[in-house]
Amino acid sequence: MVRTRPFLALTATGTALALLALLASAATQKPDPVLRDLLREAMAESTSFPDRFDAQVWLTDMALRLGNQVKDPNEKILILTQVHWEANRVGLPPEIVLAVIDIESAFDPYAVSNAGAQGLMQVMPFWLEEIGRPGDRLVDIKTNLRMGCTILKYYYDMENGDWVRTLGRYNGSLGSRAYPEKVLSRLSSRWFQG
């Protein structure tokens, strides 16, 4: 099954040209060297929970919110555990990461977008080559979450904490509010702990 990344609403006559321009733009952009170095460092770090008790409370709550969207209980715990760790590792709220995953891939680790982005957080494959890890696989949950959270945090810092701009940049739709509003709506309706 192939899932696609949501694109901006386009007029019927301009759809093909706009999609070609978007894909050509993404393909010709040179990777940001600072982000490349952050991804390289992130992929070299080990993983573990800093506080097991807090993690267990969070995992229980989020597993209930996730429901049956991920059928395999082992995969569900793996995803939630890794989201908790990776989000906290880079200083992001884990719930925003869950909202991004919910919108990007609907928790399908094998999702592939029309632009070729892969996995839970829809990471572009060229990053693996850029950081010297061409043998890694973006459908691997741990790899995808490590890279996706690092990228999301980089854009969050770049945009000085502006989630609308951060999410637009992450999705490649900077300037449009459609994708950021979708993620933020999912955050408040499903993942926010209030």
C-alpha positions in Angstrom: 0.0 0.0 0.0 1.3 3.4 -0.9 0.2 6.4 1.0 0.7 9.9 -0.4 1.6 13.1 1.3 -1.2 15.7 1.2 -0.5 18.5 -1.3 -1.9 22.0 -1.5 -5.2 22.4 -3.3 -4.4 23.3 -6.9 -6.5 24.3 -9.9 -7.1 21.5 -12.4 -5.2 23.3 -15.2 -2.1 24.0 -13.0 -1.9 20.7 -11.1 0.6 18.9 -13.3 2.8 21.9 -13.7 2.7 22.8 -10.0 3.6 19.2 -9.0 6.4 19.0 -11.5 7.8 22.3 -10.3 7.5 21.2 -6.6 9.3 17.9 -7.3 12.0 19.6 -9.4 12.6 22.2 -6.7 13.0 19.6 -4.0 15.3 17.5 -6.2 17.6 20.4 -7.2 18.0 22.0 -3.7 21.3 21.4 -2.1 21.0 19.8 1.4 21.6 22.2 4.2 25.1 21.4 5.6 24.1 22.3 9.2 21.1 20.0 9.1 23.3 17.3 7.5 25.7 17.5 10.4 22.9 17.4 13.0 21.5 14.2 11.3 24.9 12.6 11.2 25.3 13.3 15.0 21.8 12.1 15.8 22.3 8.8 14.0 25.4 8.1 16.1 23.7 8.6 19.5 22.4 5.7 21.6 18.8 5.5 22.8 17.2 5.0 26.2 14.6 6.7 28.4 15.9 9.3 30.8 13.0 8.6 33.3 11.2 5.2 33.1 8.3 6.1 35.4 7.3 9.2 33.4 7.8 7.3 30.2 5.4 4.5 31.4 2.7 7.0 32.3 3.1 8.7 29.0 3.2 5.4 27.1 0.0 4.1 28.7 -1.9 7.3 27.9 -0.7 7.5 24.3 -1.3 3.8 23.6 -4.9 4.4 24.5 -5.1 7.4 22.2 -3.5 5.5 19.4 -6.1 2.8 19.8 -6.1 0.2 17.0 -4.4 2.3 14.4 -1.3 0.2 14.9 -2.6 -3.4 15.3 0.6 -5.1 16.5 1.1 -4.3 20.2 4.9 -4.7 19.9 5.1 -2.3 17.0 2.8 0.1 18.9 5.0 0.2 21.9 8.2 0.5 19.8 6.7 3.5 17.9 5.6 5.2 21.1 8.8 4.5 23.0 10.9 5.8 20.2 8.7 8.9 19.7 9.0 9.7 23.4 12.8 9.2 23.4 13.6 11.0 20.1 11.3 14.0 20.8 12.8 14.4 24.3 16.3 14.0 22.9 15.9 17.0 20.7 13.6 19.0 23.0 10.3 18.7 21.2 6.9 17.8 22.7 6.3 14.1 21.9 2.7 14.9 21.1 3.6 17.2 18.2 5.7 14.4 16.7 2.7 12.0 17.1 0.5 14.6 15.3 3.0 14.9 12.5 3.2 11.1 12.1 -0.6 10.8 12.2 -0.9 13.3 9.3 2.2 12.2 7.3 1.9 8.5 7.3 -1.1 7.5 9.5 1.5 5.4 11.5 2.4 3.3 8.5 6.2 2.7 8.6 6.2 1.7 5.0 4.4 4.8 3.7 5.9 6.5 0.6 4.9 9.9 -0.7 4.6 11.0 -4.3 7.9 12.9 -3.8 9.6 9.8 -2.5 9.6 10.6 1.2 9.5 7.5 3.4 8.4 6.1 6.7 6.5 7.4 9.7 7.8 10.9 9.4 8.2 10.9 5.6 11.9 11.6 5.5 13.5 12.2 2.1 16.0 9.4 1.1 18.8 11.7 0.0 19.6 12.4 3.7 21.0 8.9 4.1 23.6 9.5 1.4 24.3 13.0 2.7 25.1 11.8 6.2 27.2 8.8 5.0 24.7 6.1 5.9 23.4 4.9 2.6 22.8 1.4 4.0 20.2 2.6 6.5 16.5 2.2 5.7 14.0 4.9 6.3 11.2 2.3 6.8 13.1 1.3 10.0 11.1 2.9 12.8 14.1 4.0 14.9 16.0 5.4 12.0 13.0 7.3 10.6 12.1 8.8 14.0 15.6 9.8 14.8 16.0 11.6 11.5 12.5 13.0 11.4 12.7 14.5 14.9 16.1 16.0 14.2 14.8 17.6 11.0 11.6 18.9 12.8 13.7 20.4 15.6 16.1 22.1 13.2 13.1 23.8 11.4 11.6 24.7 14.8 14.8 26.4 15.8 15.1 28.0 12.4 11.6 29.5 12.7 12.1 30.6 16.3 9.4 28.4 17.7 6.7 29.3 15.2 4.9 26.0 14.7 3.0 27.2 11.6 6.2 28.1 9.8 8.0 25.0 11.2 5.4 22.6 10.0 5.1 24.3 6.6 8.9 24.1 6.2 8.8 20.4 7.3 6.1 19.6 4.7 7.7 21.7 2.0 4.7 24.0 1.9 6.1 27.0 3.7 3.7 29.9 3.2 0.5 27.8 3.1 -1.4 27.2 6.3 -3.2 24.1 5.1 -0.7 21.5 6.3 0.2 23.2 9.6 -3.4 23.7 10.5 -4.1 20.0 9.8 -1.3 18.9 12.1 -2.2 21.4 14.9 -5.8 20.4 14.7 -4.8 16.7 15.1 -2.6 17.7 18.0 -5.4 19.4 19.8 -8.1 16.8 19.0 -6.1 13.6 19.6 -2.6 14.0 21.1 -2.6 17.0 23.5 -2.3 16.2 27.2 -4.4 18.9 28.9 
